Every structure is written in structure tokens, then in C-alpha cells.
Amino acid sequence: MGEKKKEKELHYPIDATLEEQVVFLLKNSKKTITTAESITGGLVSAAITSVEGASDCFKVGYVTYSNKSKRKLLSVKKELLRKEGAVSASTAKEMAIGAMMESEADLAVALTGNAGPGALEEKEVGLVYIAVCAGGKTKVLEFHFTGNRKEVREQACNAALQMVRTYLTEKK
């Protein structure tokens, strides 16, 4: 009597890849995820689904490379895209919210940015916005990656997975 209930600690193998950690945490917290990707063109979805057992937690991946697909599939407002452009914090936020609403997942991660080689919408190469939406809140971070197109996209994918892992391991 009077003992505090010990919180269940979750541990994954020390050599687990980032995507394995994310899937482990999702499965153990009984949460589902969806992705909304522009700049990464499906890299985040591919990383998650490369892990055995991901079907227990992965709902759907949206690759919304064009503004029209962002509007039609994720309900990103046309006026927002016209005013701020596809590469903006607001667009990333709306993509994440739209993906979560459409898929009915517990968590959504969305990425938009410019991988180059040239400026897009007057936004510099390497500028990326990543949003994680869960529990009625959406967090958007701005990143400035360097390297060629492939390297920027890979860095964006890793940053997105890290944001998801951070969300899943934070004390709520």
C-alpha cells in the first residue's frame, strides 16, 4: 500500500535505426502515423514502412508535390498557397492537420521545402519546414540544410523522424 505506480519504460535495441525507434515507439504507445510529404517525395513513408511490423502503426502516406494536390488531398487553402507559397511554416502546418484529419491517424508529420538546385518561390535552397500534429497541437520547425538535392532531402527525412521520436518520448 502507498507505493507509487512505476511508469512503464520502453527500450529499443541500442543499435536500432531511427526509423526502427519510431516504429517501436508508435507500436508500444498504440499510436498510428500518417505522412504528408512534398520535398521528400515519400522518403519518410519509405523509411517507416521499411521496418518490419510498420503496418501496425502506419496509416497512409500522402505525396503532395504540387500545390493542387496539397489543396485536393490535404485541404491546404488556395489563398495560403498564393500568399505564403508552398514552402512556408503555415503550409507545413496545414498539410499535417489535413493529413491527420483525412487519415484519422493519431499523429501526422508533414514536410515542405526547397531541395534545389535553384531558388523556389524566392526561398533559398535547403529551407525546410516540418510539422508534427498530434493531440490537438501542431509544432512546426524551420530548418536550413546544406548539400545537394539528395542530401537536403535525406536530412529533411531524418529531421522529421527525429521530431516524431521526440514527440513520442516527451512526458505529456
Secondary structure, DSSP 8 states (H G I E B T S, - for coil): -------------TT--HHHHHHHHHHHTT--EEEEESTTTTHHHHHHHTSTTGGGTEEEEEE--SHHHHHHHH---HHHHHHH-SSSHHHHHHHHHHHHHHHT-SEEEEEEE--SSS-BTTB-TTEEEEEEEETTEEEEEEEE--SSHHHHHHHHHHHHHHHHHHHHHS--
